[in-house]
């Protein structure tokens, strides 16, 4: 007998008695992989029009995670990772520096390249001063040596490396300074800034590593896997996403084993849609599984190849095996409404992975486009012609003006401009907390055990929907 596959619009969650006095009490902490925890189960996808450093920073600050796309050079991707890791931390390790004989123009260019407002000035690896934005704000001649305008070492307040954060705050406040170099054996080992401390306190629910830096993931493929992984790990990436359209293959399994044997880092693997794929990849070393074969609106895999798996059934298939091994599952794509997030997690996923929810926001790459009096941003699939064309130009280091003969399993379109991604995140989290409450649960783990689905008719679905609720395109 032919199997039956269901997607999110085919089911509803059965309402149950809730133990919560308020939906806001529902806990949404979860795991993305075996060793990476999230304060909210939302992950922005590794798509050119979705996740670069701005999106990854915004996602991590609000408790989620961003996955930097791989559709550029290895160094470009690594630099995106570095920007996220440098954006906030307890202590800036190995702070950016410049030699004392450099010009102000050299210093300003370096600061702009690294997206910082100050740099340390060194001479033969010894600290001699600090150069900040205020030193050149009204300067007309940027050809001057920075040692003429910097704050010299004798006027700097420093502290010993390893100082407690609260003690560092006291020193910054006492001396009314914004930068505190940390010294060890006469050399600079780190830097504490008032700006970073303010960020730490403002984003108390942020997803951080042990050093207080925002967490960030990065995607890799199966072509330059080890080389790209090594550079990304050196840049500070927290985990890797081995991202392949059809990950249940001997080649992907081989690459996964090689990755796990070479680097001590968590690896999320996808995309898959069956229990058999889950078992094979887990036994090869996967620390997390990504589920979704063709559910996205910008993915045409099912139409082009005729293959795929309805997303709710796909999640359940993979979870049926993954839970036996304690491996988290993330549901990738197919979600149009906040309630779909609840359904995906109720089906056993620990997190959701999306491009459509986060595309069109301020933090998504690309310009705002005006059309017929409305604002839009571009959004296209990773296997679309646009992404493949750009990838070819990157690989061959030249522009192709003529249309290339490329195999395409994705599409490109415009999505409504949505404003800051923080509002989208807030909306999705509220919906999930409500879903947890309706399942009679207190948290995601309880939701997994208490959730009950009911299959509905097309008329029931039409009865369920209202205008103005969609947050994705």
Order of alpha helices (4+ residues) and beta strands (2+ residues): beta-beta-beta-beta-alpha-beta-alpha-beta-beta-alpha-beta-beta-beta-beta-alpha-beta-beta-alpha-beta-alpha-beta-alpha-beta-alpha-beta-alpha-alpha-beta-alpha-beta-beta-beta-alpha-beta-alpha-alpha-beta-alpha
